[in-house]
């Protein structure tokens, strides 16, 4: 892993009483969850149960509802600030714009980098956060209260849709937002790790579904995440390609040792890959199933645990045998 501030802790992510409401419907109703560093966790649940919402909160792509106690603390802080003495001549400062480290950017006449806006739009389209921002965006605690969403390290996401930019070659898609002088070399090395050596100059539209998903994984891994979020990344793949991707993900997980949260509808996939399987229902973690078996795992050895997981999902094991 890169040498960066991860506020060294025993966990890669921690949710405390997290709530989220959309249009008056409570999707998450007080989620408490800790993911240990290097742990592989799978999250199951019916459609609309809030799996992707939880993942987006961990990724910093959305924010949880404010808890009543948060409002009380904010009011207390405001009252304290109102009563604090102020300086009559407090100096003001303005951050100077800089183009340092911006890929391909050239300062314009105002001293800003002309490519910044375009670069930001491309990262937004691809669902990619600027490398380095993940740690920076975590709120700095100003009280002893535990933040509802605490992710102390770098975060990367791979979605079901690879979200590759068709007007950018594969290598550029992988290093999108990666601001370091050796970005090209890192991207090429990571492409080799996912079995796509020599594909740097290929166009996304020439790739198969499995290859495109490998590029998406490479783009996530190139950021050296402490927490890798996988939002049903294999759902659109055929059965054989999916099995190959399972093996690849496990190999990359062992090599890089990030914590992983895999959102999936596939019970067998969850039990094959994860250390722990969670079931989300009615806005809460309804069940937790450790998987105390060495990998690779045989389906026959998972039969009893599979039946219990299906039962918590409200599905008969006989109906899907």
Secondary structure, DSSP 8 states (H G I E B T S, - for coil): ---------SEEEEEEEEEEEETTEEEEEEEEEEEETT-EEEEE--TTSSHHHHHHHHHTSS-----HHHHHHHHHHHHHHHHS---TT----------TT-TT--B-TTSSBTTHHHHHHHHHHHT---TTHHHHTS---SSSS--SEE--S-EEEEESS----TTSBHHHHHTTT--STTHHHHHHHHHHHTT-TT-TT-BGGGS-HHHHHHHHHHHHHTT--SEEEEESTTTTS-HHHHHHHHHHHHHHHHHH--EEEEE-S-HHHHHHH-SEEEEEETTEEEEEEE----SS--GGGGHHHHHHHHHHTT--GGGG-
